[in-house]
Amino acid sequence: SPSAAGGDAEREWEIRDVWASNLEEEMAVIRELVVEYPYVAMDTEFPGVVARPIGSFNSKTDYHYQTLRCNVDLLKIIQLGVTFADAHGRYPRPCTTWQFNFTFNLSKDMYAQDSIDLLQKSGIDFQRFERDGIDVADFGELLMSSGLVLNDDIHWISFHSGYDFGYLLKILTCRPLPAEESEFFELINIYFPCIYDIKFMMKSCRCLRGGLNDLADDLEVLRYGPQHQAGSDSLLTALTYFRMSELFFENAVDDAKYRGVLHGLSGAPSSARQQNNNE
């Protein structure tokens, strides 16, 4: 029967909303928590894709990166979800997941309409985001000193997450993304030295295909909370990663093969670059 992995099937999962009013208080909790729970599953919600780059590109991954870069530079992050666990897939109590809600204004900020429609259907109230949302500059400052970044001990877990890390880099550096993909990965390796993208890891698992929901269904992992909200998606990412690690990797994911690679981009190591370029 479907389960929540790690013996947590019966527990209640708390996804805590963070707005401007409780940002400092919740970041203080996270600073303490991350010492004991250094596995951080992450997902973002952003306003879609509104632009395509023009010109000639060295490779498919170069085209993917330039598309990511022009959109992240133009658009604003809407939500960030982070879920914490330890190396054995055990989760903190009472709260595992924090959902950061950023200021976003539908009458001023750029977006793709289909993405906004999807988020509204998922329960996102943009009037509240405009009124109570977190200023990204305030968040960036607290994130820099949180222990979550610039730290080899933190294992970031994600699913097809080039855009997610693009938005986080933009917040942390307060600058547009670098022109070249190689420079993007240099920054990734500084701020997020230990990242794993489940979508890339799936390539090594025969019979695993599709998006995060398909994968969770295949592995019989239950979702908690609404789909297309970053908190619920980050929790599902965490639960799915540990189930996949147990079933396909004997709880020992090979860093040489999987660390530092984002699906669809180059990254490292060279074997991964080749595999991503061939797609």
MIMIMI-28507 format. One line per 2 residues: for each residue x, y, z of C-alpha. Coordinates in pm, 1 decimal, padded with zeros to 6 digits, always signed. Example, Ala and Ser with C-alpha at 12.3 -4.5 7.8 and 13.67 -1.06 7.14 Angstrom:
2
+01230.0,-00450.0,+00780.0; +01367.0,-00106.0,+00714.0 .
//
This chain:
279
+00000.0,+00000.0,+00000.0; +00122.8,+00357.3,-00059.8 .
+00334.7,+00488.7,+00225.0; +00526.4,+00795.8,+00331.0 .
+00864.7,+00618.1,+00360.4; +01091.7,+00602.2,+00661.0 .
+00829.3,+00465.7,+00900.2; +00642.4,+00796.8,+00887.9 .
+00328.3,+00669.2,+00717.0; +00099.7,+00748.5,+01009.0 .
+00232.8,+01089.8,+01099.3; +00079.2,+01426.9,+01032.2 .
+00292.4,+01649.7,+00810.0; +00304.1,+02019.9,+00884.6 .
+00373.7,+02259.8,+00597.9; +00432.3,+02598.6,+00758.3 .
+00358.0,+02913.6,+00560.4; +00612.1,+03194.1,+00588.0 .
+00515.2,+03555.3,+00507.8; +00701.6,+03881.5,+00566.9 .
+00561.4,+03894.8,+00921.9; +00715.0,+03565.3,+01043.7 .
+01019.9,+03542.3,+00815.6; +01289.5,+03620.2,+01074.0 .
+01133.4,+03396.1,+01337.3; +01108.8,+03095.0,+01102.5 .
+01459.8,+03143.9,+00958.4; +01589.8,+03133.0,+01317.9 .
+01417.0,+02794.2,+01363.1; +01569.5,+02666.8,+01036.7 .
+01920.6,+02779.5,+01136.9; +01898.3,+02549.0,+01440.3 .
+01726.3,+02265.1,+01255.7; +01966.7,+02229.6,+00965.5 .
+02251.8,+02110.3,+01189.4; +02064.3,+01788.9,+01266.6 .
+01866.8,+01765.1,+00939.7; +02110.9,+01855.5,+00660.8 .
+01913.8,+01703.4,+00371.2; +01706.4,+01981.9,+00213.8 .
+01448.9,+01898.9,-00053.4; +01355.6,+02207.6,-00249.2 .
+01096.6,+02323.4,-00500.6; +00993.9,+02664.6,-00630.6 .
+00690.3,+02810.1,-00803.0; +00758.4,+03081.8,-01057.5 .
+00548.6,+03259.8,-01321.4; +00625.3,+03025.7,-01612.7 .
+00832.4,+03081.4,-01925.5; +00773.9,+03402.6,-02120.7 .
+01078.5,+03431.7,-02350.7; +01294.6,+03223.2,-02582.5 .
+01653.4,+03314.1,-02671.0; +01748.7,+03383.7,-03031.3 .
+02081.5,+03321.6,-03200.6; +02303.0,+03017.4,-03241.2 .
+02379.5,+02775.0,-02958.4; +02667.9,+02538.2,-02899.7 .
+02449.3,+02250.1,-02786.6; +02104.8,+02157.5,-02659.2 .
+02216.6,+02221.2,-02303.6; +02342.7,+02567.2,-02405.8 .
+01998.2,+02645.6,-02553.7; +01828.3,+02516.2,-02235.7 .
+02056.6,+02730.5,-02021.3; +02003.1,+03047.8,-02228.1 .
+01624.2,+02994.7,-02208.3; +01650.2,+02952.6,-01831.7 .
+01873.5,+03259.3,-01799.0; +01652.7,+03501.3,-01993.6 .
+01339.8,+03390.0,-01804.7; +01492.0,+03393.4,-01455.2 .
+01636.3,+03739.2,-01527.0; +01293.9,+03869.6,-01637.4 .
+01067.7,+03706.9,-01379.5; +01018.6,+03685.5,-01003.7 .
+01002.1,+03381.7,-00779.1; +00655.7,+03325.9,-00625.9 .
+00712.2,+03046.5,-00372.8; +00994.4,+02838.0,-00228.8 .
+00935.1,+02513.3,-00041.1; +01202.7,+02340.5,+00167.8 .
+01168.1,+02009.9,+00352.6; +01429.8,+01887.8,+00601.3 .
+01551.1,+01534.6,+00673.7; +01855.6,+01354.2,+00809.2 .
+02071.5,+01107.8,+00612.5; +01836.5,+00820.4,+00704.1 .
+01521.5,+00991.5,+00577.7; +01396.5,+01088.9,+00923.5 .
+01210.5,+01418.3,+00950.8; +01191.4,+01682.0,+01223.3 .
+00878.4,+01726.0,+01433.9; +00639.4,+01895.4,+01449.2 .
+00723.9,+02077.3,+01125.8; +00913.5,+01927.5,+00831.1 .
+00840.5,+02180.7,+00559.6; +00851.0,+02557.9,+00523.0 .
+00675.7,+02738.5,+00237.9; +00808.1,+03089.3,+00169.1 .
+00557.5,+03318.5,-00003.8; +00714.4,+03610.8,-00189.6 .
+00567.2,+03940.9,-00285.9; +00411.3,+03921.6,-00632.2 .
+00185.4,+04171.3,-00805.3; -00029.2,+04052.5,-01097.2 .
-00078.8,+04407.3,-01222.2; +00294.2,+04495.6,-01228.1 .
+00499.7,+04176.1,-01255.5; +00551.3,+03973.0,-01571.0 .
+00409.1,+03620.4,-01601.3; +00279.3,+03351.0,-01835.1 .
-00099.4,+03336.6,-01799.1; -00121.8,+02955.3,-01803.1 .
+00118.9,+02931.3,-01508.8; -00077.5,+03183.6,-01303.1 .
-00404.8,+03001.1,-01383.9; -00250.2,+02674.6,-01261.8 .
-00124.7,+02834.0,-00938.0; -00462.4,+02996.5,-00869.6 .
-00635.3,+02660.3,-00922.9; -00391.2,+02515.3,-00669.1 .
-00509.2,+02767.1,-00410.0; -00257.7,+03049.9,-00441.4 .
-00418.1,+03381.0,-00341.6; -00224.9,+03650.3,-00527.7 .
-00390.7,+03933.6,-00335.7; -00232.1,+03797.7,-00019.1 .
+00105.2,+03758.5,-00193.6; +00089.4,+04124.1,-00297.4 .
-00007.3,+04234.8,+00053.8; +00188.6,+04002.1,+00286.5 .
+00460.1,+03850.3,+00067.5; +00829.8,+03837.0,+00158.0 .
+01069.2,+04085.3,-00000.5; +01332.1,+03877.2,-00185.3 .
+01613.2,+04107.2,-00066.7; +01521.2,+04039.4,+00297.9 .
+01503.6,+03667.6,+00228.3; +01837.3,+03667.2,+00043.9 .
+02010.2,+03832.3,+00337.7; +01872.4,+03574.8,+00584.3 .
+01943.5,+03284.7,+00348.6; +02310.8,+03387.0,+00324.1 .
+02352.5,+03350.8,+00700.5; +02120.3,+03050.8,+00746.0 .
+02375.7,+02772.0,+00718.4; +02184.9,+02641.0,+00413.1 .
+02425.0,+02780.7,+00152.2; +02805.5,+02788.4,+00112.7 .
+02805.4,+02467.8,+00315.9; +02941.3,+02128.0,+00202.5 .
+02736.5,+01949.3,+00469.0; +02399.4,+02046.4,+00318.8 .
+02260.8,+01801.0,+00063.3; +02012.3,+01973.1,-00167.8 .
+01756.7,+01739.2,-00325.7; +01545.3,+01853.2,-00618.0 .
+01354.7,+01741.1,-00926.3; +01442.9,+01886.3,-01269.2 .
+01560.3,+02196.2,-01090.3; +01765.3,+02420.5,-01318.8 .
+01508.1,+02701.2,-01285.2; +01474.6,+02648.8,-00908.5 .
+01848.0,+02697.4,-00853.2; +01849.9,+02981.9,-01106.6 .
+01599.3,+03177.1,-00895.8; +01790.6,+03103.6,-00574.8 .
+02118.5,+03221.3,-00730.3; +01950.3,+03541.5,-00848.0 .
+01827.0,+03601.5,-00490.6; +02166.9,+03527.0,-00335.3 .
+02382.4,+03726.7,-00577.1; +02133.9,+04014.3,-00644.6 .
+02255.6,+04000.8,-01004.2; +02141.3,+03865.5,-01339.7 .
+02251.6,+03508.1,-01410.5; +02590.5,+03464.3,-01583.6 .
+02603.0,+03470.1,-01963.7; +02775.5,+03131.2,-01981.8 .
+02649.3,+02803.9,-01841.5; +02996.8,+02716.2,-01710.7 .
+02992.1,+03032.3,-01493.3; +02643.3,+02939.3,-01370.7 .
+02777.0,+02604.5,-01247.6; +03076.4,+02774.2,-01085.3 .
+02827.8,+02975.2,-00876.4; +02614.1,+02665.9,-00809.3 .
+02922.7,+02483.5,-00679.6; +03002.5,+02772.9,-00445.4 .
+02654.5,+02829.4,-00300.5; +02518.9,+02472.9,-00331.0 .
+02822.6,+02244.4,-00333.7; +02615.8,+01928.5,-00287.3 .
+02307.6,+01897.1,-00510.0; +02117.9,+01598.7,-00645.8 .
+01854.2,+01614.6,-00917.6; +01617.9,+01316.1,-00897.4 .
+01520.7,+01359.4,-01264.9; +01884.3,+01299.7,-01363.4 .
+01917.7,+01007.4,-01119.6; +01611.6,+00840.3,-01277.8 .
+01813.0,+00778.6,-01594.7; +01999.6,+00504.0,-01410.1 .
+01680.3,+00333.5,-01295.3; +01518.4,+00114.7,-01556.9 .
+01141.4,+00156.2,-01569.9; +01128.5,+00499.8,-01398.9 .
+00985.5,+00769.9,-01626.9; +00791.0,+01094.9,-01622.4 .
+00748.7,+01380.5,-01378.2; +00756.3,+01391.3,-00998.8 .
+00393.4,+01277.8,-00960.7; +00447.1,+00980.4,-01193.6 .
+00760.0,+00881.8,-01002.2; +00586.6,+00912.8,-00665.1 .
+00299.6,+00697.6,-00794.5; +00542.3,+00433.2,-00924.7 .
+00721.7,+00423.8,-00588.0; +00390.1,+00430.4,-00395.7 .
+00471.5,+00753.8,-00214.8; +00175.9,+00964.5,-00096.9 .
+00146.2,+01339.4,-00149.3; +00049.6,+01567.0,+00140.4 .
-00091.6,+01910.8,+00064.3; -00188.4,+02067.6,-00270.5 .
+00003.2,+01992.5,-00590.4; +00169.9,+02294.6,-00757.5 .
+00242.5,+02454.3,-00423.8; +00610.3,+02458.1,-00337.5 .
+00577.0,+02320.2,+00017.2; +00385.5,+02008.2,-00085.2 .
+00611.1,+01956.0,-00387.9; +00926.6,+01982.1,-00174.1 .
+00787.2,+01728.8,+00075.9; +00699.3,+01489.4,-00207.3 .
+01051.5,+01540.1,-00346.5; +01204.1,+01442.0,-00010.1 .
+00982.5,+01136.5,+00040.6; +01042.5,+01020.9,-00317.8 .
+01420.3,+01067.7,-00298.2; +01456.4,+00850.9,+00010.8 .
+01225.3,+00582.2,-00129.8; +01419.4,+00580.9,-00458.0 .
+01751.9,+00576.2,-00273.5; +01636.6,+00271.9,-00077.0 .
+01491.7,+00077.2,-00372.6; +01742.9,+00159.0,-00647.6 .
+02064.7,+00279.8,-00482.1; +02083.7,+00065.5,-00164.9 .
+02078.9,+00392.8,+00034.6; +02418.6,+00487.5,-00114.1 .
+02392.6,+00742.9,-00395.9; +02720.8,+00765.3,-00592.2 .
+02849.5,+01124.1,-00561.5; +03092.7,+01080.1,-00850.1 .
+02801.2,+01009.4,-01082.1; +02512.6,+01220.1,-00948.4 .
+02637.9,+01509.7,-00736.9; +02630.7,+01853.5,-00899.3 .
+02430.9,+01757.3,-01209.6; +02106.4,+01929.8,-01308.0 .
+01883.9,+01750.3,-01558.4; +01897.7,+01909.7,-01904.4 .
+02207.3,+02119.9,-01826.1; +02577.2,+02038.1,-01840.7 .
+02707.1,+02058.6,-01486.0; +02952.7,+01795.1,-01378.7 .
+03080.8,+01524.1,-01415.2; +03172.4,+01482.2,-01783.1 .
+02969.6,+01161.4,-01829.6; +02661.5,+01352.6,-01717.7 .
+02738.7,+01637.7,-01956.2; +02744.8,+01392.3,-02243.8 .
+02421.8,+01227.4,-02133.9; +02237.4,+01559.3,-02098.4 .
+02368.7,+01683.3,-02433.6; +02246.7,+01373.7,-02610.8 .
+01886.1,+01444.2,-02517.1 .
//
